[in-house]
Amino acid sequence: MAKRRHRGRDINGILLLNKPAGITSNGALQIVKRLFAAAKAGHTGSLDPLATGMLPICFGEATKFSQFLLDADKSYRVTARLGITTETGDADGEVVETRPVNATEAQIEAALMGFLGAIEQVPSMYSAIKHEGQPLYKLARQGITVERKPRQVTIHRLELLGVEGEDVTFEVDCTKGTYVRSLVEDLGAALGCGGHVIALHRLSAGPYPAGQMLTLDELGALKDEGGFDAIDKKLLPLYTAVADWPRVELGQDASYYLQQGQPVMATQRPKEGWVTLYRTDTEEFLGVGEVQEDGMIAPRRLVTAH
């Protein structure tokens, strides 16, 4: 039987892409995957076509840790246009209603700050949440509306940056699952005029700040100049996805048993929760584990040795 042809380069790491407007997150992923000629890649948390900014792309072994970036807190810079409500809650949707805007900047800021802390959001019909296996946005495009249960999210920080006419720009730090479109729609409802998103830029995701992002154009220019070596140098190590977790170091024997899938004991460890695991003598990142009730650390996601 013929061997299956190896498709793409076996590379591991995380790229912080500054996604451009006008393409889907998956479209951006496919461009980057081709650019790196990577065998395996995935993104962590969709951005709407209208949105730009931080889209971590995980290659190879890094895909094992993508869920932790999906679950991480996010930060956004948002521009909302008050007075106009659209079907989708953003500028890509059809206008549903137009109303006058009578709020002052102080009233807008007061209404915005009312969303700080734990709030409940009803997901948009144009979200990717699934109902009986179908994404809501596909149902919405067929003219079907279904009941959505409110979800609790937490808004850690809100900062009003400016008001120009009907356009309001602010920054928000929030937990996973927060719908910025829903936040803007709720702000518009609180002000009695409606509103929708006209610009959305993700500033950060989990431990990753905006300063390390690269655009598709920058990546293309790097590759043209220095080939795969130049763009591979921009990949961040796997451990950076969970760099803000507690660190536990394991000796040679414990590392061996951990990599066989067995729970191990470590003297310096938290009493509970998830931890990052490193081998003491080599500083090698082994993966992540969870401290059990008996104090043993159970492996949860391990890096496959190459």
Secondary structure, 3 states (H helix, E strand, C coil): CCCCCCCCECCCEEEEEEECCCCCHHHHHHHHHHHHCECCEEECCCCCCCCEEEEEEEEHHHHHHHHHHHCCCEEEEEEEEECEEECCCECCCCEEEECCCCCCHHHHHHHHHCCCEEEEECCCCCCCCEECCEEHHHHHHCCCCCCCCCEEEEEEEEEEEEEECCEEEEEEEECCCCCHHHHHHHHHHHHCCCEEEEEEEEEEECCECHHHCECHHHHHHHHHHHHHHHHHCCCECHHHHHCCCCEEEECHHHHHHHHCCCCECCCCCCCCEEEEEEECCCCCEEEEEEECCCCCEEEEEECCCC
